[in-house]
Amino acid sequence: MKLLLAIVNNDDAHYVNTCLTSEGFHVTKISSTGGFLMNGNSTFLIGVEDENVEKAIDVIKNNSQKRQMNMPPIEQGNSARIATGKNVISVGGATIFVLNVEQYIHL
């Protein structure tokens, strides 16, 4: 058995949650915030049998997408300055961690 931790942009979270549930996966969704841009995310906790890991990953992959976003100004003292260098960054998509589960207890 595996535990999938999937961090998904809030823009896609509803679709990911709905599709995972409709495919029979049991999902716990936790609101979270990214550290760099401080954007809202949802972190999904999904217990999955080994043979269904790729199926769950495909559902997440097919329902989350990357987007381009302008980098916000960086606060510096009392004034804000425009970020130098790359002003457009890629956000969204999903970050998935697949962890081994030593023991599973359902009470």
C-alpha positions in Angstrom: 0.0 0.0 0.0 1.1 3.6 -0.7 0.2 7.0 0.5 0.0 9.7 -2.1 0.5 13.3 -1.0 -0.5 15.4 -3.9 -0.2 19.2 -3.8 -2.5 20.8 -6.3 -3.3 24.5 -7.2 -6.7 25.6 -5.8 -7.8 26.3 -9.4 -7.7 22.6 -10.1 -8.5 21.1 -6.7 -12.2 20.7 -7.2 -11.7 18.8 -10.5 -9.0 16.6 -9.0 -11.1 15.8 -5.9 -14.3 15.0 -8.0 -12.4 12.8 -10.5 -10.5 10.9 -7.8 -13.7 10.2 -5.9 -15.6 9.2 -9.0 -12.8 6.7 -9.7 -13.3 5.1 -6.3 -10.4 6.6 -4.4 -10.8 7.8 -0.8 -9.5 11.3 -0.5 -8.7 13.6 2.3 -8.2 17.2 1.2 -6.3 19.8 3.3 -6.0 23.5 2.5 -2.4 24.6 2.3 -0.3 27.5 1.1 2.8 27.5 -1.0 5.9 29.1 0.5 7.2 31.1 -2.5 4.2 32.8 -3.9 1.9 32.2 -0.9 -0.8 31.0 -3.3 -3.6 28.7 -2.1 -3.1 25.0 -2.7 -4.9 21.8 -1.7 -3.0 18.8 -0.4 -4.6 15.5 -1.0 -3.9 12.4 1.1 -4.8 9.3 -0.8 -4.4 5.7 0.4 -3.8 3.5 -2.7 -3.1 -0.1 -3.3 0.2 -0.6 -5.1 -1.5 -1.7 -8.4 -3.6 1.6 -8.4 -0.8 4.1 -7.9 -0.4 4.9 -11.6 -4.2 5.2 -12.1 -4.4 7.8 -9.3 -1.4 9.7 -10.6 -3.0 9.8 -14.1 -6.3 11.2 -12.7 -4.3 14.0 -10.9 -2.2 14.6 -14.0 -5.2 14.8 -16.3 -7.0 17.3 -14.0 -4.3 19.7 -13.0 -2.5 22.1 -15.4 0.4 24.4 -15.4 -0.2 28.1 -16.0 1.9 31.2 -16.6 1.8 33.9 -14.0 3.5 37.3 -13.6 5.9 37.3 -10.7 4.6 39.6 -8.0 6.7 42.6 -6.9 9.3 41.9 -4.1 8.9 44.0 -1.0 12.1 45.7 0.0 11.9 48.1 2.9 9.1 50.7 2.5 8.9 50.3 -1.3 8.2 47.5 -3.6 10.6 46.8 -6.5 9.9 44.9 -9.6 11.5 41.5 -9.6 14.5 41.4 -11.9 15.2 38.7 -14.4 12.4 36.3 -15.2 9.1 38.0 -14.5 6.8 35.3 -15.8 6.9 32.0 -14.0 5.1 28.6 -14.4 2.6 27.7 -11.6 0.1 25.0 -11.1 0.3 21.4 -12.1 0.8 19.0 -9.2 3.6 17.8 -7.0 3.1 14.2 -5.9 4.9 12.2 -3.2 4.5 8.4 -3.2 5.2 7.0 0.3 5.3 3.4 1.5 2.8 2.5 4.1 4.0 0.1 6.8 0.7 -0.3 8.5 -2.9 0.7 7.7 -5.6 0.7 10.4 -9.2 1.6 9.7 -11.2 2.1 12.9 
